[in-house]
Amino acid sequence: MDVFHVVDHEGNKLSDSEVINRIEQSLGAKALRLQSSKSSVGIQAIAGHTSVELIGRDRPGLLSEVFAVLTDLKCNVVAAEVWTHNSRMASVVYVTDGATGGPINDSDWLDKIKVLLRYVLKGNRDKRSAKTAISKGATHKERRLHQIMCADRDYNSEDESLEEEEETSDRNKPFVTVENCIEKEYTVVNVRCKDRPKLLFDTICTLTDMKFVVFHGTVITEGPEAHQEYYIRHLDESPVSSEGERQRLVHCLEAAIQRRNTEGLRLELCCEDRVGLLSDVTRIFRENGLAVSQAEVSTRGSQAMNVFYVMDASGNPVQSHTIEAVRNEIGERILHVKDDSSSTSRDSGRLSFGNMIRSRSEKFLYNLGLIRSCS
């Protein structure tokens, strides 16, 4: 029996019957059977695209170079998700043939895309190997980004300056503990951090990808803070067995929470889509000294709906005159500045997990295709 108390992105009770029906259909038995048959969770397919996966060392202007290469190779970007964490950049980009609008099937063309993008990603400072991959199957961009960055071991910082910054901002760091409950033969995971949308998704996906089964779980929001508690075991029903494994679980959960933390000023671009749009926009960002820390690119019909979080090249807040110069060049009517600060101070009844205040001894089960009956 799984119980979820949910609200919309503004913290209000759900009233849109279309959204409610979509949730019911997505969680129905038939939908879950279809998802499990594809060996993936939360599949979101975009028909007729080619998926490009990227991982490499982050640097100012990198996204501009990536989109410029794709434009030069006659590729049209129809959707993309870009994350940065611990000096690493990962992205899943959906592209089509710029001439036909269909998927790219030419093997020589695909090989050229991979080679040139890998060259851009490596630059001259990448201590780890930059990687590119291309597929035509369905994928969930955010789930895949977690898998790519975890496999890249982004929880290990390769930049000494970043390690110093982390030491000075410990109060913003998630608090994660992992302990064994010897009596019940479970491993108990506790996570306390700032609440935000998709926090539950990020932690559950990480536990799943690490081959853990969640038997019991409690999620509570208290003011701006979220607390999660999970009773987990391995697939063979054994708990965490070593200090090294415990530390890795802690680091992976911390990284999963921090990857999606949006740093910088939020810019929203809404305009008629065209081939080369992202190349032009990110080039203007680069020429004005802006670095993109996170991006979400999508198209709805003929409209491009893009979100960028930007900082200056040193990671500091962007000056207002710089933003005005960028908006003047791109277009004030299509590029808008959004302030997210109001969304971070909601009370416990208006948060992403809902107002689910219960006794912590009272557990409810999560069922993401992995739950087993309690013993």
KEKE-3310 file (N, C-alpha, C; in steps of 0.2 Angstrom, whole numbers, plus 5000, padded with zeros to 4 digits):
npx = (5004:5004:5006:5004:5005:5002:5006:5003:5016:5016:5012:4999:4983:4979:4969:4966:4958:4963:4977:4976:4970:4980:4990:4984:4983:4997:5002:4995:4991:4993:5001:5013:5017:5021:5031:5041:5043:5052:5063:5066:5063:5050:5049:5050:5047:5052:5046:5055:5068:5086:5096:5109:5122:5132:5147:5159:5173:5167:5167:5168:5158:5157:5145:5140:5150:5147:5133:5136:5144:5134:5125:5134:5135:5123:5112:5097:5092:5080:5076:5084:5093:5104:5116:5127:5140:5152:5163:5160:5151:5136:5125:5110:5105:5092:5092:5088:5088:5092:5087:5077:5070:5068:5074:5092:5100:5112:5127:5140:5138:5134:5145:5154:5148:5150:5164:5168:5161:5167:5180:5178:5173:5184:5194:5208:5210:5204:5205:5199:5191:5183:5166:5155:5139:5128:5111:5095:5084:5070:5071:5073:5077:5082:5083:5093:5103:5107:5112:5123:5131:5134:5141:5152:5158:5155:5154:5166:5177:5187:5193:5203:5199:5186:5184:5188:5178:5167:5169:5167:5153:5146:5134:5124:5124:5118:5112:5117:5114:5119:5115:5116:5102:5103:5095:5083:5089:5090:5096:5097:5093:5095:5090:5092:5088:5087:5071:5064:5056:5056:5064:5062:5061:5075:5082:5076:5079:5093:5095:5089:5097:5108:5106:5098:5084:5069:5061:5053:5047:5048:5043:5044:5040:5046:5043:5055:5063:5066:5064:5069:5067:5073:5071:5082:5088:5100:5098:5099:5094:5102:5110:5119:5136:5150:5162:5167:5157:5146:5151:5151:5138:5133:5140:5135:5121:5122:5127:5117:5107:5113:5116:5105:5102:5099:5109:5113:5106:5089:5085:5072:5068:5057:5052:5050:5055:5070:5083:5099:5096:5099:5113:5116:5111:5118:5130:5130:5128:5141:5149:5146:5152:5145:5141:5134:5125:5115:5103:5087:5080:5066:5054:5038:5027:5029:5036:5050:5054:5064:5075:5087:5100:5111:5128:5142:5158:5166:5158:5151:5136:5127:5129:5118:5118:5125:5115:5105:5112:5113:5099:5095:5102:5098:5084:5072:5058:5058:5067:5067:5069:5068:5063:5067:5067:5056:5050:5056:5053:5041:5028:5026:5015:5015:5024:5035:5034:5022:5010:5014:5014:5018:5019:5035:5037:5028:5027:5026:5024:5034:5031:5039:5040:5049:5047:5045:5036:5034:5044)
npy = (4994:5010:5027:5043:5061:5074:5090:5103:5112:5124:5123:5120:5112:5098:5101:5100:5090:5083:5081:5074:5062:5058:5055:5044:5035:5033:5026:5015:4997:4992:5001:5000:4987:4989:4997:4990:4980:4986:4988:4999:5014:5026:5030:5041:5044:5052:5053:5049:5054:5056:5051:5059:5057:5065:5068:5076:5087:5102:5119:5137:5142:5129:5123:5131:5128:5114:5115:5122:5114:5104:5111:5114:5102:5100:5096:5097:5102:5096:5093:5094:5091:5098:5096:5101:5097:5097:5101:5094:5091:5085:5079:5075:5075:5077:5075:5079:5076:5090:5093:5084:5082:5070:5055:5053:5042:5038:5030:5034:5048:5048:5043:5054:5064:5059:5059:5072:5079:5073:5077:5091:5090:5085:5095:5103:5100:5089:5078:5066:5053:5060:5057:5051:5045:5037:5034:5027:5023:5024:5035:5042:5057:5064:5053:5046:5055:5055:5042:5043:5053:5047:5035:5041:5045:5058:5062:5062:5075:5084:5096:5106:5119:5118:5109:5117:5126:5118:5115:5127:5129:5120:5120:5120:5108:5091:5081:5065:5049:5032:5017:5001:4991:4979:4970:4969:4966:4976:4990:5006:5022:5039:5055:5072:5087:5103:5106:5102:5102:5086:5079:5067:5059:5059:5053:5040:5035:5034:5025:5014:5012:5008:4996:4993:4988:4996:4993:4999:5016:5033:5050:5066:5084:5098:5114:5123:5111:5094:5078:5061:5044:5028:5010:4998:4985:4974:4967:4953:4953:4956:4967:4983:4980:4984:4996:5004:5002:5009:5022:5025:5024:5035:5046:5045:5048:5061:5067:5065:5073:5086:5088:5093:5105:5121:5133:5151:5163:5162:5161:5162:5156:5159:5156:5156:5140:5135:5129:5129:5139:5137:5137:5150:5157:5152:5156:5169:5171:5166:5175:5186:5183:5174:5158:5143:5134:5125:5118:5116:5111:5111:5108:5113:5109:5121:5130:5135:5131:5135:5134:5142:5142:5154:5160:5171:5169:5166:5160:5168:5179:5186:5202:5215:5224:5216:5206:5214:5218:5205:5202:5212:5209:5196:5197:5206:5203:5189:5183:5181:5186:5176:5175:5164:5164:5166:5154:5146:5147:5141:5136:5121:5115:5118:5112:5102:5088:5088:5090:5080:5075:5063:5051:5045:5032:5026:5019:5020:5011:5012:5010:5006:4997:4989:4985:4973:4961:4964:4957)
npz = (5000:4995:4998:4993:4995:4986:4978:4966:4955:4961:4973:4976:4978:4968:4954:4941:4930:4919:4922:4933:4928:4919:4928:4935:4924:4921:4932:4932:4931:4918:4912:4920:4917:4904:4905:4913:4904:4895:4902:4909:4919:4919:4905:4892:4877:4862:4847:4832:4833:4836:4849:4858:4869:4882:4891:4900:4905:4913:4907:4904:4890:4884:4881:4871:4861:4859:4853:4842:4834:4832:4824:4813:4808:4802:4811:4820:4835:4845:4858:4875:4889:4901:4914:4927:4938:4951:4943:4931:4916:4910:4897:4888:4872:4860:4843:4826:4808:4800:4788:4784:4796:4802:4811:4812:4801:4794:4796:4794:4796:4809:4816:4813:4820:4834:4835:4833:4843:4854:4853:4856:4869:4876:4875:4882:4895:4901:4913:4915:4904:4891:4885:4872:4866:4855:4852:4847:4854:4866:4880:4897:4900:4912:4921:4914:4914:4928:4929:4919:4925:4938:4934:4929:4940:4947:4960:4965:4967:4955:4956:4965:4970:4970:4980:4991:4991:4994:5007:5013:5012:5019:5026:5017:5011:5008:5022:5025:5031:5034:5041:5048:5053:5063:5070:5062:5050:5040:5030:5035:5028:5030:5025:5025:5019:5009:5003:4987:4971:4963:4971:4978:4967:4962:4973:4974:4962:4962:4972:4966:4954:4960:4963:4975:4985:4990:5005:5015:5018:5022:5020:5024:5025:5033:5035:5025:5024:5019:5024:5022:5025:5022:5022:5017:5006:4997:4981:4983:4996:5006:5018:5018:5018:5021:5025:5015:5005:5012:5013:4999:4995:5003:4997:4984:4985:4990:4979:4969:4974:4974:4960:4953:4959:4956:4951:4949:4938:4931:4915:4902:4887:4873:4858:4840:4833:4826:4815:4822:4832:4845:4845:4841:4852:4863:4860:4860:4874:4878:4872:4880:4892:4900:4909:4907:4919:4920:4909:4900:4886:4875:4863:4857:4846:4834:4842:4852:4868:4880:4894:4904:4916:4922:4926:4929:4921:4931:4941:4948:4953:4940:4932:4931:4920:4911:4908:4902:4891:4884:4883:4874:4863:4859:4860:4868:4869:4868:4877:4894:4911:4925:4942:4955:4968:4976:4977:4986:4999:5004:5015:5026:5020:5007:4999:4988:4992:4998:5012:5023:5037:5048:5061:5064:5066:5059:5044:5026:5011:4996:4979:4966:4956:4962:4975:4988:4998:5015:5028)
capx = (5000:5008:5002:5008:5002:5006:5003:5006:5022:5015:5011:4992:4980:4978:4962:4966:4956:4968:4983:4975:4969:4987:4994:4981:4985:5004:5003:4990:4995:4995:5007:5019:5019:5024:5038:5045:5045:5057:5069:5067:5058:5048:5051:5047:5049:5051:5046:5059:5074:5092:5098:5116:5124:5139:5150:5166:5174:5164:5171:5164:5157:5157:5138:5140:5154:5143:5128:5139:5146:5128:5123:5138:5134:5116:5108:5092:5091:5073:5076:5090:5094:5111:5118:5134:5141:5159:5167:5158:5145:5133:5119:5106:5102:5088:5093:5085:5091:5090:5084:5071:5066:5068:5080:5098:5102:5118:5132:5146:5136:5134:5152:5157:5145:5153:5171:5169:5159:5172:5185:5176:5172:5190:5198:5215:5211:5200:5209:5195:5190:5176:5163:5149:5136:5122:5106:5088:5079:5067:5075:5071:5083:5084:5085:5099:5109:5110:5116:5129:5136:5136:5146:5158:5160:5155:5154:5173:5179:5194:5196:5204:5196:5179:5184:5188:5171:5162:5171:5164:5146:5143:5127:5119:5126:5113:5115:5115:5117:5118:5117:5113:5098:5105:5089:5079:5093:5089:5101:5092:5096:5091:5092:5089:5091:5082:5066:5063:5053:5059:5069:5060:5064:5082:5085:5074:5082:5099:5095:5087:5102:5114:5103:5095:5077:5066:5055:5049:5050:5044:5045:5041:5042:5045:5045:5059:5067:5063:5067:5067:5070:5072:5074:5084:5092:5102:5093:5099:5091:5107:5111:5126:5141:5156:5162:5168:5150:5142:5153:5149:5131:5132:5142:5131:5115:5123:5128:5111:5103:5116:5116:5099:5102:5100:5113:5113:5100:5085:5082:5068:5068:5052:5051:5049:5061:5074:5090:5104:5094:5103:5120:5116:5109:5123:5136:5129:5130:5148:5153:5145:5155:5140:5142:5127:5126:5110:5098:5082:5077:5061:5050:5031:5025:5035:5039:5055:5053:5071:5077:5095:5103:5118:5132:5147:5163:5169:5154:5147:5130:5128:5128:5111:5120:5126:5109:5102:5115:5111:5092:5095:5105:5093:5077:5068:5052:5058:5071:5064:5072:5063:5066:5065:5068:5049:5048:5060:5051:5035:5027:5026:5009:5015:5030:5035:5031:5015:5010:5013:5017:5016:5023:5040:5037:5023:5030:5022:5028:5035:5031:5042:5042:5055:5045:5043:5032:5038:5045)
capy = (5000:5016:5033:5049:5067:5078:5096:5105:5115:5131:5121:5120:5106:5097:5102:5099:5083:5080:5079:5068:5056:5056:5051:5037:5030:5032:5022:5009:4991:4991:5006:4998:4981:4991:5000:4985:4976:4990:4988:5006:5017:5033:5031:5047:5044:5057:5049:5051:5058:5052:5053:5060:5058:5068:5069:5079:5092:5108:5125:5142:5141:5122:5121:5134:5124:5108:5116:5125:5108:5100:5115:5113:5095:5100:5093:5101:5100:5096:5093:5093:5092:5099:5096:5102:5096:5095:5103:5089:5092:5079:5081:5071:5079:5074:5078:5076:5078:5097:5094:5080:5082:5064:5053:5052:5035:5037:5028:5039:5054:5047:5043:5060:5068:5057:5061:5079:5081:5070:5082:5097:5089:5084:5101:5102:5099:5084:5072:5059:5053:5063:5051:5052:5039:5039:5029:5029:5021:5029:5036:5047:5061:5065:5047:5044:5060:5052:5036:5045:5056:5042:5031:5046:5047:5065:5063:5064:5082:5084:5103:5108:5125:5116:5106:5122:5129:5114:5116:5133:5129:5113:5121:5119:5101:5087:5077:5058:5044:5025:5013:4995:4989:4972:4966:4968:4965:4981:4996:5012:5028:5045:5060:5078:5093:5108:5103:5105:5097:5080:5077:5060:5055:5059:5049:5034:5033:5033:5018:5009:5011:5005:4989:4992:4987:5000:4990:5004:5023:5039:5056:5072:5090:5103:5121:5122:5106:5088:5072:5055:5038:5022:5004:4995:4979:4973:4962:4947:4954:4957:4974:4985:4975:4986:5004:5007:5003:5014:5028:5026:5026:5042:5051:5045:5051:5068:5070:5065:5079:5092:5089:5097:5111:5126:5139:5156:5167:5158:5164:5158:5158:5156:5159:5151:5136:5135:5126:5134:5143:5136:5139:5157:5159:5151:5160:5176:5170:5165:5182:5191:5181:5170:5151:5139:5129:5120:5120:5112:5113:5108:5111:5112:5112:5125:5134:5133:5133:5134:5137:5142:5145:5156:5164:5173:5164:5164:5157:5173:5181:5190:5209:5217:5227:5210:5203:5218:5217:5199:5202:5217:5205:5190:5200:5207:5200:5182:5181:5183:5184:5174:5175:5158:5165:5166:5147:5142:5149:5139:5132:5114:5113:5120:5109:5097:5082:5089:5091:5073:5075:5057:5048:5042:5025:5024:5019:5018:5008:5014:5004:5009:4991:4986:4984:4967:4961:4965:4951)
capz = (5000:4994:4999:4991:4996:4981:4976:4959:4956:4965:4980:4977:4978:4961:4952:4934:4929:4914:4925:4938:4924:4917:4934:4936:4918:4921:4937:4931:4930:4911:4911:4923:4914:4898:4907:4915:4898:4892:4906:4911:4923:4917:4898:4889:4870:4857:4840:4826:4835:4838:4856:4859:4877:4882:4897:4900:4910:4911:4906:4901:4883:4882:4878:4864:4856:4857:4849:4836:4831:4829:4819:4807:4805:4800:4815:4823:4842:4847:4866:4878:4896:4903:4921:4928:4945:4952:4937:4926:4912:4906:4893:4884:4867:4855:4837:4820:4802:4799:4781:4784:4802:4805:4814:4808:4800:4791:4801:4794:4799:4816:4818:4813:4826:4840:4835:4833:4850:4859:4853:4859:4876:4879:4876:4884:4902:4904:4916:4914:4897:4888:4881:4868:4864:4851:4852:4844:4858:4871:4886:4901:4900:4919:4924:4911:4917:4934:4927:4916:4930:4943:4931:4928:4947:4948:4967:4967:4964:4952:4956:4972:4972:4971:4987:4996:4991:4997:5014:5016:5011:5022:5028:5011:5009:5011:5027:5023:5036:5032:5046:5048:5058:5064:5072:5056:5044:5035:5030:5036:5025:5032:5021:5027:5015:5007:4999:4981:4966:4960:4976:4979:4961:4962:4978:4973:4956:4964:4976:4961:4950:4964:4965:4981:4985:4996:5008:5018:5017:5025:5017:5028:5024:5039:5033:5019:5024:5018:5028:5019:5028:5018:5024:5010:5006:4991:4977:4987:5003:5011:5020:5016:5022:5022:5026:5008:5002:5015:5010:4992:4995:5005:4992:4978:4987:4990:4972:4966:4977:4972:4953:4951:4963:4951:4953:4944:4936:4927:4909:4898:4879:4870:4851:4834:4833:4819:4815:4824:4837:4852:4843:4841:4859:4868:4857:4863:4881:4879:4871:4885:4898:4904:4909:4908:4924:4919:4904:4898:4880:4872:4857:4857:4839:4831:4847:4856:4875:4883:4901:4905:4922:4920:4930:4925:4920:4938:4945:4952:4950:4934:4933:4928:4913:4906:4906:4898:4884:4881:4880:4868:4857:4858:4859:4875:4869:4868:4882:4900:4917:4930:4949:4958:4975:4980:4977:4990:5006:5006:5022:5025:5016:5000:4996:4983:4994:5001:5019:5025:5043:5051:5066:5060:5067:5054:5037:5020:5006:4989:4974:4959:4953:4966:4982:4990:5004:5021:5032)
cpx = (5004:5004:5006:5003:5005:5002:5006:5013:5022:5013:5003:4989:4978:4970:4961:4964:4961:4974:4982:4974:4976:4991:4991:4983:4992:5005:4999:4994:4997:5001:5013:5021:5023:5031:5043:5048:5051:5063:5071:5062:5056:5050:5047:5050:5047:5051:5051:5065:5080:5095:5106:5118:5131:5141:5157:5167:5171:5169:5166:5164:5157:5150:5138:5144:5150:5137:5130:5141:5140:5125:5127:5137:5126:5111:5103:5091:5083:5072:5083:5089:5102:5112:5125:5135:5149:5163:5165:5152:5143:5127:5117:5103:5098:5089:5089:5089:5088:5086:5077:5066:5065:5074:5086:5100:5109:5124:5138:5144:5136:5141:5155:5154:5149:5160:5172:5167:5164:5178:5184:5176:5179:5194:5205:5216:5207:5205:5206:5194:5183:5173:5157:5146:5130:5117:5099:5083:5076:5071:5072:5077:5086:5087:5092:5105:5111:5114:5123:5134:5138:5142:5153:5161:5161:5155:5161:5176:5186:5197:5197:5200:5188:5179:5184:5181:5166:5163:5167:5156:5143:5136:5122:5120:5120:5116:5112:5118:5115:5120:5113:5108:5099:5099:5085:5082:5091:5095:5096:5096:5092:5094:5088:5092:5085:5077:5065:5059:5058:5065:5068:5063:5071:5085:5083:5078:5089:5100:5093:5093:5108:5111:5101:5087:5074:5060:5051:5052:5045:5047:5041:5044:5041:5048:5049:5063:5063:5067:5065:5071:5068:5075:5075:5088:5095:5097:5093:5097:5096:5108:5118:5131:5148:5156:5163:5161:5146:5144:5151:5142:5129:5134:5138:5124:5116:5124:5122:5106:5106:5116:5110:5098:5104:5103:5113:5106:5096:5083:5078:5067:5062:5051:5050:5056:5064:5080:5095:5102:5098:5110:5121:5115:5115:5130:5136:5130:5137:5152:5152:5148:5150:5142:5135:5128:5120:5105:5093:5079:5072:5057:5042:5028:5030:5038:5045:5054:5060:5072:5084:5096:5110:5121:5137:5153:5167:5165:5150:5141:5131:5125:5122:5113:5122:5120:5105:5105:5113:5104:5091:5097:5100:5086:5073:5062:5052:5062:5069:5068:5067:5067:5063:5065:5061:5047:5051:5058:5044:5034:5026:5020:5009:5022:5030:5032:5024:5016:5009:5016:5014:5021:5029:5041:5032:5025:5025:5026:5028:5034:5033:5044:5047:5053:5043:5039:5036:5038:5046)
cpy = (5006:5022:5039:5055:5072:5085:5098:5109:5122:5129:5120:5113:5105:5098:5101:5091:5079:5077:5073:5062:5053:5052:5044:5032:5028:5026:5016:5003:4990:4995:5003:4992:4983:4994:4995:4981:4980:4991:4995:5009:5024:5034:5037:5047:5050:5054:5053:5055:5053:5055:5053:5061:5060:5068:5071:5084:5099:5114:5130:5141:5134:5121:5125:5131:5118:5110:5119:5119:5104:5104:5114:5107:5094:5096:5098:5098:5101:5096:5092:5094:5092:5100:5098:5101:5094:5096:5098:5092:5086:5082:5075:5075:5075:5078:5075:5079:5085:5097:5090:5080:5075:5062:5052:5045:5033:5036:5032:5046:5054:5047:5050:5065:5066:5059:5068:5082:5079:5075:5088:5096:5088:5090:5100:5101:5093:5078:5066:5059:5056:5057:5054:5046:5042:5033:5031:5026:5026:5029:5041:5051:5062:5059:5045:5049:5057:5046:5038:5048:5052:5038:5035:5048:5054:5067:5064:5070:5081:5091:5105:5114:5123:5113:5111:5125:5125:5114:5122:5133:5122:5114:5120:5112:5096:5083:5070:5054:5037:5021:5006:4993:4981:4968:4964:4966:4970:4986:5002:5018:5034:5051:5067:5084:5098:5104:5106:5100:5092:5077:5069:5056:5054:5054:5041:5031:5031:5026:5013:5007:5008:4998:4988:4992:4991:4996:4994:5011:5028:5045:5062:5079:5095:5109:5120:5116:5099:5083:5066:5049:5032:5016:5000:4989:4978:4968:4955:4947:4955:4965:4976:4982:4978:4994:5007:5008:5008:5021:5030:5028:5033:5047:5051:5048:5059:5071:5070:5071:5085:5093:5093:5103:5117:5132:5144:5159:5163:5163:5159:5161:5155:5160:5154:5147:5136:5131:5131:5139:5143:5138:5146:5160:5158:5154:5167:5176:5170:5172:5187:5188:5177:5162:5148:5134:5123:5122:5114:5115:5108:5111:5109:5114:5115:5130:5131:5135:5131:5138:5136:5145:5147:5160:5167:5168:5162:5161:5162:5175:5186:5197:5211:5220:5221:5207:5207:5218:5211:5199:5207:5213:5200:5192:5200:5203:5192:5179:5184:5181:5182:5173:5169:5159:5164:5158:5143:5143:5147:5136:5125:5111:5114:5118:5104:5090:5082:5089:5084:5072:5068:5055:5044:5035:5022:5024:5017:5016:5012:5009:5007:5003:4987:4983:4976:4967:4961:4958:4953)
cpz = (5000:4994:4998:4992:4991:4980:4969:4961:4960:4972:4982:4976:4970:4959:4945:4933:4924:4917:4930:4934:4921:4922:4935:4930:4919:4926:4937:4930:4923:4910:4914:4920:4907:4899:4909:4909:4894:4896:4908:4915:4920:4910:4895:4882:4866:4850:4835:4828:4836:4845:4856:4867:4877:4889:4897:4905:4908:4911:4903:4893:4880:4878:4871:4859:4854:4852:4842:4831:4828:4824:4812:4804:4803:4804:4819:4830:4844:4855:4869:4885:4898:4910:4921:4936:4946:4946:4931:4922:4909:4903:4889:4879:4862:4849:4831:4814:4801:4792:4781:4790:4805:4808:4809:4808:4797:4796:4800:4797:4807:4819:4818:4819:4833:4840:4836:4840:4855:4859:4856:4867:4879:4880:4877:4891:4905:4906:4915:4906:4896:4884:4878:4866:4860:4851:4849:4848:4863:4877:4890:4903:4907:4922:4921:4913:4924:4933:4924:4921:4936:4940:4930:4935:4949:4955:4969:4963:4961:4953:4963:4974:4973:4978:4992:4996:4995:5005:5017:5015:5013:5024:5023:5008:5012:5017:5026:5028:5033:5038:5046:5054:5059:5065:5067:5050:5038:5035:5030:5033:5027:5028:5023:5022:5013:5003:4992:4976:4964:4965:4977:4973:4961:4967:4976:4967:4957:4967:4971:4957:4954:4966:4972:4980:4991:4998:5012:5017:5020:5022:5021:5026:5031:5037:5026:5019:5023:5022:5025:5023:5024:5022:5018:5011:4998:4987:4980:4994:5008:5012:5017:5021:5023:5022:5020:5005:5005:5013:5003:4991:4998:5000:4986:4979:4987:4983:4968:4968:4974:4964:4951:4954:4958:4954:4947:4942:4930:4921:4905:4891:4876:4863:4846:4834:4826:4820:4817:4829:4843:4851:4844:4848:4863:4866:4860:4871:4882:4878:4876:4892:4903:4903:4911:4913:4923:4913:4902:4892:4878:4867:4858:4850:4836:4836:4851:4863:4879:4890:4902:4912:4921:4926:4926:4925:4926:4943:4949:4949:4944:4935:4929:4921:4908:4904:4901:4891:4881:4879:4874:4862:4855:4856:4866:4875:4870:4874:4889:4906:4922:4937:4953:4966:4979:4981:4982:4998:5007:5012:5020:5021:5009:4997:4992:4985:4997:5009:5022:5031:5047:5057:5062:5061:5062:5047:5032:5015:4999:4985:4967:4955:4956:4973:4983:4996:5010:5025:5039)
residu = (MET:ASP:VAL:PHE:HIS:VAL:VAL:ASP:HIS:GLU:GLY:ASN:LYS:LEU:SER:ASP:SER:GLU:VAL:ILE:ASN:ARG:ILE:GLU:GLN:SER:LEU:GLY:ALA:LYS:ALA:LEU:ARG:LEU:GLN:SER:SER:LYS:SER:SER:VAL:GLY:ILE:GLN:ALA:ILE:ALA:GLY:HIS:THR:SER:VAL:GLU:LEU:ILE:GLY:ARG:ASP:ARG:PRO:GLY:LEU:LEU:SER:GLU:VAL:PHE:ALA:VAL:LEU:THR:ASP:LEU:LYS:CYS:ASN:VAL:VAL:ALA:ALA:GLU:VAL:TRP:THR:HIS:ASN:SER:ARG:MET:ALA:SER:VAL:VAL:TYR:VAL:THR:ASP:GLY:ALA:THR:GLY:GLY:PRO:ILE:ASN:ASP:SER:ASP:TRP:LEU:ASP:LYS:ILE:LYS:VAL:LEU:LEU:ARG:TYR:VAL:LEU:LYS:GLY:ASN:ARG:ASP:LYS:ARG:SER:ALA:LYS:THR:ALA:ILE:SER:LYS:GLY:ALA:THR:HIS:LYS:GLU:ARG:ARG:LEU:HIS:GLN:ILE:MET:CYS:ALA:ASP:ARG:ASP:TYR:ASN:SER:GLU:ASP:GLU:SER:LEU:GLU:GLU:GLU:GLU:GLU:THR:SER:ASP:ARG:ASN:LYS:PRO:PHE:VAL:THR:VAL:GLU:ASN:CYS:ILE:GLU:LYS:GLU:TYR:THR:VAL:VAL:ASN:VAL:ARG:CYS:LYS:ASP:ARG:PRO:LYS:LEU:LEU:PHE:ASP:THR:ILE:CYS:THR:LEU:THR:ASP:MET:LYS:PHE:VAL:VAL:PHE:HIS:GLY:THR:VAL:ILE:THR:GLU:GLY:PRO:GLU:ALA:HIS:GLN:GLU:TYR:TYR:ILE:ARG:HIS:LEU:ASP:GLU:SER:PRO:VAL:SER:SER:GLU:GLY:GLU:ARG:GLN:ARG:LEU:VAL:HIS:CYS:LEU:GLU:ALA:ALA:ILE:GLN:ARG:ARG:ASN:THR:GLU:GLY:LEU:ARG:LEU:GLU:LEU:CYS:CYS:GLU:ASP:ARG:VAL:GLY:LEU:LEU:SER:ASP:VAL:THR:ARG:ILE:PHE:ARG:GLU:ASN:GLY:LEU:ALA:VAL:SER:GLN:ALA:GLU:VAL:SER:THR:ARG:GLY:SER:GLN:ALA:MET:ASN:VAL:PHE:TYR:VAL:MET:ASP:ALA:SER:GLY:ASN:PRO:VAL:GLN:SER:HIS:THR:ILE:GLU:ALA:VAL:ARG:ASN:GLU:ILE:GLY:GLU:ARG:ILE:LEU:HIS:VAL:LYS:ASP:ASP:SER:SER:SER:THR:SER:ARG:ASP:SER:GLY:ARG:LEU:SER:PHE:GLY:ASN:MET:ILE:ARG:SER:ARG:SER:GLU:LYS:PHE:LEU:TYR:ASN:LEU:GLY:LEU:ILE:ARG:SER:CYS:SER)
# end
